[in-house]
Each structure stands twice: as C-alpha cells, then as structure tokens.
Amino acid sequence: MISLPEPKAHVLAKREEIIAGLRPLVPESGVIAEALRLRPYETDGLSAYRQPPMAVVLPETTEQLAAVLKYLHSHDVRVIPRGAGTSLSGGALPLADAVVVGMMRMNRILEIDYADRLAVVQAGVTNLGITAAMQADGFFYAPDPSSQLACMIGGNVGMNSGGAHCLKYGVTANNLLGLKIVTIEGDILDIGGAHLDAAGYDWLGLLTGSEGQLAMVSEVTVRILRAAEGQRAMLAAFRSNEVAGACVDRIIGSGIIPVALEFMDRPAIHACEAFAHAGYPLDAEAMLIIEVEGSVAEQDELLDRIRAMCAEFDPISLKVSQSAEESAAIWKGRKGAFGAVGRISPDYLCMDGTIPTSRLPDVLARIGEMSDSYGLKVANIFHAGDGNLHPLIMFDANDPESFHSAEQFGADILKLCVEVGGCLTGEHGVGVEKRDLMGVQFTETELTQQRLIKSAFDPGWLLNPAKVFPLLAA
C-alpha cells in the first residue's frame, strides 16, 4: 500500500474560507465541495487507491486557471491537476487537504492551421476530439492511447502518452510544438509555438512527461499530419509467447517499421474475442496485430514481407484483413482489451514498463514464472514494436492478501524491466504506482537533481505532491 503525506492542519481549518474564495474566480457551478459530488474525483484509473479531495474547481479559460492557482498558492493549498481521470498510475490521486483543478471545461479547439500543419487546443480537449475536428479534411493527430475517446490532451502531455501507433509516429513529445502553461504562482508562460524548434533550453521537453509537477498546461499546440492513403492490419498467431516475442524482434530488426505492432497472449485473446467477436484465433498462445499503411501497392509489399518473416516462426495462422471493416474489427478487440479483461477478473493492475525488443522472449518467460509463483493470472497486452509492456495482473481488491500479492508481482515486473536495460514506465507515468520504485532506476544523486528541478518551478511542492518521488522522511 502507498503512503500519503499528512494533511496540513492549517489548510483544513480554513476549508470553508478557501472554498468561498474560489467561487468568484470561476463561473457558477465551477466549484464542487459537497461530499457526494466529490466522490467521482477521489480516484483515477488506478482505482485501488482512493482519497476524496478538499474541493474541486473547474476553470474554463487560461486566465481563470491563473487566478485559481494564484489564490491557492497564497493560501498554501496543494493542487492536483486532473484531466479525464484515465491515469493508470494514480497521477490524479487527490490528497485530503488538496484542491483538484479539473480541465474538463477547457475543451475548445482554438485554431486549425493546415498550411503549417498544426492545431491549438485547450488542455481539456479529448485526444480523439482533435482528430475528429479535422478528419473530414484528411488530417489527423497521431498519438492514440487506448483511452483516446476520453483522455484529454493536457493529461497526455503530463504523462507523455503514446498508443498503438507510436511505433511509427512517436509519443506525445514527438507531436508537440508548443504549450501555454500556468505556474503555481499564477504566471502565464508560452513555451514553443507555431515553429519547429525554439531558442534556448528545451523547456518543452522538460515539461512534457512532468506529470503536473512543474506547472499546469492550459493550451497545447500539436503537430497534425495528412492521413495515409489507406491501411490494413494482419493477425499472426503463434504457439508460445516466446516465439511471438522472437517474431517481433525479427520484424523490427529487418528495418520495417509498421504503423503498429501489438501483442496479446492467450488470456487476452480469449477475453477480447468474447467482447469484440473479431475472429481472433482461440487456439493460439500468443497473437500479433500488425498494421501497415500507404498506397495499395505499398500495403501489399509490406504485408508480403512481414508475412514471410512471420512464416519463419511456424505460425498457427496468418490472416490479412481484406477490407476496412475487417481491420476495424481487429482493432475493436485490441482497443477494448482493458475493458474486456475486466469482464473476467474483478480487478486488475495494468503495468507499464519498457524493455529492449530483443529481450521480449526472455522477459515474457520470466513474467510467466512470476505468475505461477504468485498464483495470480496475468494477461499480456502491449505495444510490442517499441517494447512497451502492459501486463494486466488479475486480483481481487476485496482480498487484502490478493491485492498485496498483485502489488508485489507488479513491482517485480518493473524491476525486471530495469534489469534487462529498460525503464519503469513507457507511457503511463510514475504517479504513485511506481513512486517507491524510482530508486531502482535512479541513484540518489539523480533523484536529488530531479527534485531540485521540481523545487525551481514549485518551491512549496504544492503541485501534484506525493507523486513521482519517494517520500522523504519528516
């Protein structure tokens, strides 16, 4: 179980005063303080941990956000930035003496510029909403987390989110041009903008993936791309996880970069097929979803080459989609995977570590051994092309021993990722979930340097405290 810092008694004592002071700063109904209405904000996608906040405030503009942060800073109030609450690492977990500042009302698309290939959006616009606004004109925004229907671009920036297509197009950091941010003191700053690079230090790189610890994002300038002529997916089914992992390494090692290269093991295949009826091979121990794009001739050539490489590993079956409908069915199963696994287990922890693709066979074998040792089932669903693992550890949250075992199992998986040359997180962030494992990857000197950066932006450690860094002894 994670630990949280002690609430500030002087803040809790002034709760009603603080809430009253927030109300004039945002439109009516923009402050939530009633216990029942606070319940939806007590957790995020890592729902095993819960803590109601002191209050929630919902600004609609950058100026309102700046006024809110300036006010909370003046009263020494901790601030929890929140988008859609889809974080799987506890990144938006509140504290009892904190105010959650939600982005859901900052949901406007401010500009789309096809000539310069960019869009400017508020932080509360959904990931998929960006693409939806320009799809009719043949453009799209590339990062596509599984939660893209709900997750917001501000949260994507905070966690440097990726998705199935990040193998070709990169993660959030590779698709940003600029940010408008608000500091904890309420100052508004513009970072980057409508150009490929900015002079001076790489502030954009520093802020992306900083998990709401340095400033709050109010507006985002993203790169947009013209959509490919077409795309097709194929399924390759294998007799073991290790063989499928070796096939992934073969494809990537050949120099071919598919748009997406996804991995699912037997438990995931069965759960997703029962949910989506996508035609997944139920006799397989492991399956790859491989997607390519381009003209019809390009698709055919790439699929022929990939099919030949898959054939080297004695697959159970190889199936290439012949229509957009077949490809959509294949992806429906994958995109609904987390929900599908939820149908077969009362609870699960979704891990997020990254490894070199050459170590996939070994790592998958060791995860299987851990599963047997802990007596907990695991479904492996992940972005195999870039080595971003998402083992889903199934447990029962009503059984404290089961929950504790799941936490230990997850920690062992993440330690294994670091051991083989990878890292603790690929796209979910550190949050509270991996906070106490940071010492596995970083030395104390390295953690001290990172804490100094945090202190430079937020001297009072009011922005999203108790996340990322192991708590220091009082």
N, C-alpha and C positions, 0 to 999 in steps of 0.2 A: 504493500500500500504506500502511496505517496504521502508526504507530509507537506503542510502548508504553513506559511508564517502566521504568527499570532496577529489577530486584528488590532488595529490602532484604536485604543480605547477613546482617545480624544476625538477621533473622527466619528465613531459610532455614537458618542454622546451628542454630537451635533447633527445627527442624521436628518431630522425634520427641517432644520435650518438649511442644510445643504440642498435638500430636495426642493425646498421653497425657492432657493436662489437659482436653481436650474430652470425652473418653469418659464421665466420670461425670456430665456435665451433661445428657445426653440418654439415652433408652432404648437398650438393647443394639442393635447394628447401625445406630445413628444417626450413626456417624462412618465415612466412607469415605476410605481413604488408599492402597489398593493401586493401582498404576499402571493396570492393566487396567480396574478398576472406575471409575476417574476419567475414562476416555475419553468416556463419554456426556455429560460435563459440560464438555468442552473447547470447545464452541461452542454457538450457539443457531440461530435461523432464518436468520441471516446466516452460512451455513456456509463462506463463502470464507475466514473468519478463524478460527484455532484456537489455543488455548493451554491445556494442562492446568493445573488449579489445584493448589495445595499439598495441599488436602484438601477434603472436602465434609462438612457437618454438617446433620442433618435433625431439627430440633426438632418437637415435637408440640403445645406449648402456648405461650402468651404468656410465661409465667414461664420456661420453658426457653429461649426465644429471648432473653429479657432476660439470663439467666445467660451464654449463649453470647457475646452482644455485649459484655457487661461484661468477660468473660475475654479476648476477642480485643483489645479496646481496651487492656487492661492490658499486653498483650504487643506493642502497636504493629503488629497484623496487619491488613492490608487485607481488606475484606469485600465479596463480590459477592452481592447478593440475587438469588435466582432462583425463578421460578415454574415454569411448564411448559417454559421454554426456547423459546417460539414467537416471541420478539422478532425482528423483521426488520431491526433497526438495530444489532445487536451489543450490545444493552443488557445482556446477561448474559454477555458475553465475559469469561473469567477472566484473572487475572494469575498468573505463576509463583509469587509469594510470597503469594497471596491464598487465603482460605478461602471457598468458595461456601456460602452459607447458603440451603438449599432449603426451599420452603414446602409441598412435596407431601404431607407427613404432617399438616399443619394443614388438614384437609379436612372439618371438621364444620360443619353448619348448626346454629347455636345457638338461633335463635328466628325464628319467622314470626308476624307480627302483622298480621292482615288489617284489623283496626279502624283501626290507624294507618298502614296501607299501607307496611310496612317489613319487612325481614329482616336479621338479624345473622348473619354467616357468617365463618368463619376465612378467612385470606388464600389458602389452598390449594384452596378450593372452585372447581370449574370454572365458567366463565361460564354454560354451558348447564345445569350442575347446579343453579343457583339456580332457573331456570325449571322444570326437571323436578320440583323439590320441591313446587311449588305449582300446576302446570298443571292437575291434576285439580280444583282448586278455582276455576279460571277466572282465575288471575292469572299474571303473567309479569314478568321483568326485561328491560328494553328493549334496552340495548346488545347488539349481536350481531356481533362481529368474525367474519371468515371462519374463524378458528381456535377458535370458541367451544366446540367439542366438547372441546378440550384446554386452552386458555389459562385461567389462573387469575385470580381477581378481584384479588388483590394486584398482579399484573403489569398488569392493566387499569388500576388506579389509578395505578401508576407511569408508564405511557405515555399515560394519558388516552385509552384506546382508544374506537373508535366502532363502525362496522359499517354494513351496508346501510340499516338503519332509523333511523340517527341523523339523517336529514333531518327527520323528524317528532319524534322522541323525544329527540334530543340525544346527546351522547357521555357517557362515564363521569362527568365532572364534573357533568353535569346530572341525574344519577341517584343521587347520594350524599347521605347525611345525616350520617354520622359515621365516624370512624376510631379504632381503637386502634393506637397506634404505639409503637415502642421505639427510643430514641435509641442512638447509638453507645456511650454510657456505660452503657447497660443500664437507663435510666429508662423507665417505662411511663407514657404520657400518653393521655388521652382527648380527642379533638377532635370537636366537634359531638355529635350523638346523635339521640335519637328526637324531633326537633323540626325545624321548617322552617328556622330560622336560629339562629345562635349569637352571643352578645355578643362585642364586641371585634374584633380583627383577623380577617381571613378566612384562618385557618390551613388550613382545608380546601382552599380554592382554591390556596394556596401549595404544599401537599403533593401535590395531585393533578397528575400530569404531571411530578413532580420526579425521576423515573427512579431511585428508590432512592438518591438523593444526600443526602437530608436525614435520613431515618430509615427504619426498616423497618416496614411495615404488618403487623399480626398479625390484626386483625379489621376487618370492614367492615360498616357499616350502610347498606343500599341502599334506595332507593325501589322499591316494586313497584306494578304497575298492573293493573287489571282488563282482561282480554283483550277485544278488539273482537268484535263480533257475527260478523264474517266478513271475509275479504279476498280480493281477486282480482288477478292480475297480467296484464299485456299485453305483447306484443312489438311493437316498431316498428322496421322495417328500412329503411336509407337507402343512397344511392348513394355517400356520402363521409363521412369523419369530420367534416368542417367543417359539412355540412348537419345531421348528428345533433347536433353541438355547438350549432348555432343553434336547433334544436328544443328542446334542454334550456333554453336561455336564455328561449325563448318560454313554456314551461310555468311556470318559476319566476317569470318576470315577470308572469304572469297573476294571481298571488296564490294559485294552487292549490299546496298542499304535499302531494304524495303521501307515502305511508309510505316508499317507496323509489324511487329513480330512478338506475338503474345503466347504465353504458356499456360496450360491448365492441366492438372493431374486428375486421376480417376474420381475422387470425391467432388471436385469442382465440375468435371464433365457431367456427372450424373445430376448434380444439383441444378446446373444451368439448363440441361436438356429438359428436366422436369418442369422448369419455369418457362423456357422460351420455345421449346419444340423446334430447335434449329437444325435437327438432323445430325447431332454430334454422335460419334461412334462410341457406344456404351461398352464395347469390348476392349477399349484402349486403356492403358495405364497412364498415358500422357498424350497431349494433343497440342499442336502448334496452330495458331491462326496467323497467316502471313498475308499481308496486303501490299500490292504494288499499284502504281498509278502512271498515267501518261496516255499516249495515243493507244489505239487498239494494238498496233504493231509492237509498241514498247511493252505493253502489258503481256502480250503473248511471248515475247522473247524472254522477259524476266521470269515469267512463270515457268517456262520450259526449263530454264537454267536451274531455278530453285527446285523444281520437281525432280530433276536429275540428281541434285545433291541430296534431297530427302531420300531418294531411292537407294542411296548408298547405305542407309541405316535400316534396311529391311522393314519398311513401314507396314502396319496393318492395312492402312488405306490412305489414299491420296484423293482429294476431291477439290476441284477448281470450280468456283461459282461461275455460272453461265449468264447471270442476269443481275441487275441491281437489286432485285428482290431477294435473291439468294444471298448476296453479300450482306444485305441489311439483316437477314435472319441470323447469319453467323455473328454479326456484331451485337444483335439484340441479346444473345446469350452472354457474351462477354461483358457488355456494359451493365447487364443486370446481375452480374455474378455475386456481388456482395449481398444484395437482397436475396438472391437465390439460396446462398449458404445459410442465411438467416432462417430459412424455412426448415432446415434440417438440424439446427442447433439452437438452443435457447439464447446463447450468447457466443460471441467470438471476439478475439483481438486480431486486428489487421496490422501485421508488422510491415516495416518499410525499411529495408536495408539494401545496399548496393554492393555488388561484387564484380570482379573481372569476369567477362563471359566465359573465359577458358576454365574457370573454376565451377561452373554450373553443375556438371555431373557429380563432382565430389561433394559440393555443398548440399545438393538435393538428397544425396545418400545419407549425409550426416543428419539432416533435418528428419529424415525417416527414422533413423536410430533414436533421435531425441524423442520423437513422437511415441515410440514404443516404450522408452524409458519413463516418460512422464504419464503414460497411459491416457494421453489426450490425442484425439484425431486432429489432423491438420489438412487443410485444402490449399494447394499451391496455385495461385493465380497471379501472374505478374508480367511486367514488360521485359521479356527475356532478351530482346535485342540490345538493350543497354544495361542488362544485369540488375535491374531494379526489382527486387523480390517483394512479394506481398503474401507471405504465408498467413492463412487465416486459422488461428488456433481456437478450436471449439471447446467451450466450457460452460458451466452453469453458474451464473453470478449469485444464485441463491445458496450456493455451497461455497463457504469461505475457503475451504481447502482446495476446491477445484479452481477458484479464482487465483489463489496464491500460486498454484502449480502453473497456471497459464502465464502469469507474470514472469515466473522464473524461466519457463520454456522460451518465452519471447526474448528475455534478456540473453539467454544462451544463443539464440539465433543471431541477435545483433552482435554479440561478442565474436561469433564465428565469422560474420561479415567482415569485421575489422581484422580478424586474424588472417584471413586469406587475401588481404590487400584492398578491401572495400571500405565502406563507411557506414555510419549509424543510420543515415537517412538518405533517401533519394528524392522524395517529393512531399512527404507528409510533414516534415519539420520535426523538431525536437520536442517542443511543448513541455508537458510534464511527463509524458510517457518515457522519453529517453533521457530526461534531465540528469538522472543519477548515474547514467552510463557514460556521460561525457568524458569522464576520466579514463575510460577505456581507450578512447581515440586520441585525446589531447593530454599533454603534460600540464602540470600545474602552472608552469610559466606561460604556456599558450592560453590557458584559461584566464590567467591574470590579465594578459594583453587584451583579450576579448572583453573582459569586464571593464577595463579602462575605456574602451570604445563606447560601451554602454553608458558609463558614467559621464563621458563627454557630452552625449546627447541628452541624458536624463540623470542629472546628478542625484536626485532624490529617489531614483529607482521606483518611480510611480507608474511607468508604462509597462503593462503586462508583467508584473513581478512574479517571482516563483516559477518562471518558465526558463528553459534552455540551460541555465547554470545551476549546478548543485548548490543547495542552500548552505551558506556559511554558518558556522556555529556562532551563537549570540555572544 
